[in-house]
Amino acid sequence: MPTKSENESAARLGPDDRLSPEARRAAIERFGGEEFDVVVIGGGATGAGSALDAATRGLSVALLEARDYAAGTSSRSSKLIHGGLRYLEQKDFGLVREALRERGLLLSRLAPHLVRPVPFLYPLEAHWEWPYIGAGMILYDTLGGGHQGVPGHRRLSRRKAMRIAPALRDDAMIGGFQYYDAQVDDARHTMTVARTAARYGAQVANNIAVVGFLREGERVTGVVARDAHSGAEIKVRARQVINATGVWTDDIQNMVGERGKFHVRASKGIHLLIPRDRLQLDTGLILRTEKSVLFVIPWGRHWIVGTTDTDWKLDRAHPAASRSDIEYIFERVNKVLREPLTHADVEGVYAGLRPLLSHESESTSKLSREHTVAVPVPGLVAVAGGKYTTYRVMAKDAVDAAARSMEKRVAPSVTHLTPLVGAEGFEALRNRTEGLAAETGLHPARVQHLLGRFGSRIFELTAEIARDPALAEPLPGADDYLAAEVRHAVTHEGAQHLEDVLTRRTRISIEAWDRGLASAEPAARLMADPLGWDEDTVAREVDLYRRRVAAERESQEMPDDHAADVARTSAPDVLPGSPPEAPSPRDPD
Ligand SMILES: Cc1cc2nc3c(=O)[nH]c(=O)nc-3n(C[C@H](O)[C@H](O)[C@H](O)COP(=O)(O)OP(=O)(O)OC[C@H]3O[C@@H](n4cnc5c(N)ncnc54)[C@H](O)[C@@H]3O)c2cc1C
């Protein structure tokens, strides 16, 4: 077990950055009492990143998230930190270089505890592809600046490729290339960015939605926010507001009552989780499809297989995967597998919405092909598009735009130099896994698991376990996680509802065959004390979660998007009507 001084030093690692229930209440109190330099709307990767960027430039910052950190797209991606091999084909070299630079930074400095290299096999079907794809591989390595934390690509004969991918059919390839990218638990990473923002003084809160704006003439001077817990409306004054709401960008724009400089539309992508032992592969796969690519990505004891790309105009808080989406994935991946996947192999399913830029006026500042920053009215900056990998660049560009309109001089961004919470000392602790196991009484595999999720903040958990040894037990129904992780999600990571813990702080909702039903009640009981829940609240949270799982399962049986949406939205929501959707302003005659 850690010594008393180790526990104390864990607690002293900086200003109090715990996203505890008390910290949330304190943040909301300050929202009403101060004028902030920057108010950020939206706690996805872009918004959390913007809060961190602004706070580390010395600005006072408030971050408001309607549901939960990463509840939107940022928990539903393919979870790759990548340059995007396919963008090379479109000759978008600048974009690939930028994303690969971010990959290197995240792997080596910003989040080495959360981001890890992942190998992919690119199987070739025809001989003419050798020089073409080979040149792409060399370029990808070169743009990555000499690999930066990942091994370079290698060419594999058919025999060698089959050795690492025996699940592939004999006629699936003539050989291939193995290359590396990186992966991250997106929801955990986003929450960690928000927590790091808090460490540098940002006031952050979830379950609080922006429902309107404060104006002085044309100028935006703040937001009106509604606290989902108390129902109270709070006026938060700001010198600059950043709209980082992904597929809700237009709703926020509509609240201002003026037409934005760009629009964001939603495109749905779904993923399946398959048990690791179901596919005999020692590598991930990247497969070409007619429209794009399909990934098979190693994920703990599972594979993530995806994705799709279809327009979505229905419920944006709960995008639903239909049976046709699932079958589309089977059809593509089964073309190369010896033993085809079937519905019986599916452990979990999730759907997410890409925020795609659909229209820009001439005055929009287009900072890269992928993301856009604009100032639709004085005092408001909108940032959207892009991809997870480049969240830090998007955040920097958004805060740069806000800073340009401020009276005071604002320091340049330092987030490329700012490790996230848990990154400090991670490598040294990883080298001490056995020692930590001996000191804490935890199995080395557990220590490894905890280091890969909490980094050097592992001591926050081991200190809890020292106080209450029952927390060292695995969570019923989800052996991969400890009871301590559920408690810590509430005391340090801002979890407010059972859904937050089962879908985002852990990934039990997609990793467990029963989608977390067996874990629901024990997890709710662990959350009850720090959140002050009574028996009725525990029962309500468990019931809401069960109904959510039932609705998701039903939607996945439906033939199309409409039927899937009706099934999914039939379940009552833990935060009904959040985020709010504002009617569009009337078009001028
Ligand atoms: C299927 C799929 C696969 C992907 N795979 C990858 C990948 O492998 N690698 C990669 O780099 N990128 C990937 N992406 C893209 C990436 O996930 C997104 O670009 C990124 O997550 C967008 O983050 P965001 O913060 O802009 O939006 P979001 O994460 O959606 O955040 C917006 C937030 O705003 C909040 N909000 C909305 N309205 C309000 C309001 N009124 N008040 C307060 N808060 C509000 C929402 O609740 C939400 O949390 C993928 C996307 C999809 C859909």
The ligand as an SDF file (V2000), in Angstrom:
LIG
                    3D

 53 58  0  0  0  0  0  0  0  0999 V2000
  -17.8460    7.3880  -36.4340 C   0  0  0  0  0  0  0  0  0  0  0  0
  -16.7610    8.3880  -36.1730 C   0  0  0  0  0  0  0  0  0  0  0  0
  -15.4300    7.9810  -36.1420 C   0  0  0  0  0  0  0  0  0  0  0  0
  -14.4340    8.9080  -35.9120 C   0  0  0  0  0  0  0  0  0  0  0  0
  -13.1560    8.4660  -35.8090 N   0  0  0  0  0  0  0  0  0  0  0  0
  -12.1520    9.3340  -35.5750 C   0  0  0  0  0  0  0  0  0  0  0  0
  -10.8360    8.8630  -35.3790 C   0  0  0  0  0  0  0  0  0  0  0  0
  -10.5760    7.6610  -35.3280 O   0  0  0  0  0  0  0  0  0  0  0  0
   -9.8560    9.7840  -35.2120 N   0  0  0  0  0  0  0  0  0  0  0  0
  -10.1070   11.1160  -35.2340 C   0  0  0  0  0  0  0  0  0  0  0  0
   -9.1530   11.8730  -35.1370 O   0  0  0  0  0  0  0  0  0  0  0  0
  -11.3700   11.5930  -35.3540 N   0  0  0  0  0  0  0  0  0  0  0  0
  -12.3980   10.7390  -35.5130 C   0  0  0  0  0  0  0  0  0  0  0  0
  -13.6910   11.1880  -35.5980 N   0  0  0  0  0  0  0  0  0  0  0  0
  -13.9650   12.6270  -35.4690 C   0  0  0  0  0  0  0  0  0  0  0  0
  -13.9960   13.0820  -33.9990 C   0  0  0  0  0  0  0  0  0  0  0  0
  -14.6040   12.1430  -33.1850 O   0  0  0  0  0  0  0  0  0  0  0  0
  -14.7190   14.4130  -33.8850 C   0  0  0  0  0  0  0  0  0  0  0  0
  -14.1690   15.3140  -34.8070 O   0  0  0  0  0  0  0  0  0  0  0  0
  -14.6000   15.0250  -32.4860 C   0  0  0  0  0  0  0  0  0  0  0  0
  -14.9070   14.1040  -31.4760 O   0  0  0  0  0  0  0  0  0  0  0  0
  -15.5290   16.2290  -32.3860 C   0  0  0  0  0  0  0  0  0  0  0  0
  -15.4000   16.7970  -31.1010 O   0  0  0  0  0  0  0  0  0  0  0  0
  -16.1750   18.1010  -30.7250 P   0  0  0  0  0  0  0  0  0  0  0  0
  -15.7040   18.5070  -29.3650 O   0  0  0  0  0  0  0  0  0  0  0  0
  -16.0400   19.1120  -31.8010 O   0  0  0  0  0  0  0  0  0  0  0  0
  -17.7210   17.6700  -30.6770 O   0  0  0  0  0  0  0  0  0  0  0  0
  -18.4870   16.8350  -29.5570 P   0  0  0  0  0  0  0  0  0  0  0  0
  -17.6490   15.7860  -28.9730 O   0  0  0  0  0  0  0  0  0  0  0  0
  -19.8000   16.4080  -30.1200 O   0  0  0  0  0  0  0  0  0  0  0  0
  -18.7390   17.9060  -28.4100 O   0  0  0  0  0  0  0  0  0  0  0  0
  -19.7560   18.8660  -28.4560 C   0  0  0  0  0  0  0  0  0  0  0  0
  -20.3440   18.9850  -27.0470 C   0  0  0  0  0  0  0  0  0  0  0  0
  -21.1620   20.1290  -26.9660 O   0  0  0  0  0  0  0  0  0  0  0  0
  -22.1790   19.8540  -26.0180 C   0  0  0  0  0  0  0  0  0  0  0  0
  -23.2710   20.8270  -26.2060 N   0  0  0  0  0  0  0  0  0  0  0  0
  -24.1120   20.9160  -27.2610 C   0  0  0  0  0  0  0  0  0  0  0  0
  -25.0020   21.9160  -27.0630 N   0  0  0  0  0  0  0  0  0  0  0  0
  -24.6940   22.4760  -25.8610 C   0  0  0  0  0  0  0  0  0  0  0  0
  -25.2610   23.5280  -25.0940 C   0  0  0  0  0  0  0  0  0  0  0  0
  -26.3450   24.2130  -25.5230 N   0  0  0  0  0  0  0  0  0  0  0  0
  -24.7150   23.8290  -23.9080 N   0  0  0  0  0  0  0  0  0  0  0  0
  -23.6260   23.1560  -23.4480 C   0  0  0  0  0  0  0  0  0  0  0  0
  -23.0730   22.1220  -24.1330 N   0  0  0  0  0  0  0  0  0  0  0  0
  -23.5960   21.7890  -25.3200 C   0  0  0  0  0  0  0  0  0  0  0  0
  -22.5670   18.4160  -26.3470 C   0  0  0  0  0  0  0  0  0  0  0  0
  -23.2450   17.8030  -25.2800 O   0  0  0  0  0  0  0  0  0  0  0  0
  -21.2160   17.7940  -26.6600 C   0  0  0  0  0  0  0  0  0  0  0  0
  -20.6480   17.1470  -25.5400 O   0  0  0  0  0  0  0  0  0  0  0  0
  -14.7400   10.2800  -35.7610 C   0  0  0  0  0  0  0  0  0  0  0  0
  -16.0690   10.6850  -35.7800 C   0  0  0  0  0  0  0  0  0  0  0  0
  -17.0850    9.7490  -35.9450 C   0  0  0  0  0  0  0  0  0  0  0  0
  -18.5000   10.1720  -35.9040 C   0  0  0  0  0  0  0  0  0  0  0  0
  1  2  1  0
  2  3  1  0
  2 52  2  0
  3  4  2  0
  4  5  1  0
  4 50  1  0
  5  6  2  0
  6  7  1  0
  6 13  1  0
  7  8  2  0
  7  9  1  0
  9 10  1  0
 10 11  2  0
 10 12  1  0
 12 13  2  0
 13 14  1  0
 14 15  1  0
 14 50  1  0
 15 16  1  0
 16 17  1  0
 16 18  1  0
 18 19  1  0
 18 20  1  0
 20 21  1  0
 20 22  1  0
 22 23  1  0
 23 24  1  0
 24 25  2  0
 24 26  1  0
 24 27  1  0
 27 28  1  0
 28 29  2  0
 28 30  1  0
 28 31  1  0
 31 32  1  0
 32 33  1  0
 33 34  1  0
 33 48  1  0
 34 35  1  0
 35 36  1  0
 35 46  1  0
 36 37  1  0
 36 45  1  0
 37 38  2  0
 38 39  1  0
 39 40  1  0
 39 45  2  0
 40 41  1  0
 40 42  2  0
 42 43  1  0
 43 44  2  0
 44 45  1  0
 46 47  1  0
 46 48  1  0
 48 49  1  0
 50 51  2  0
 51 52  1  0
 52 53  1  0
M  END
$$$$
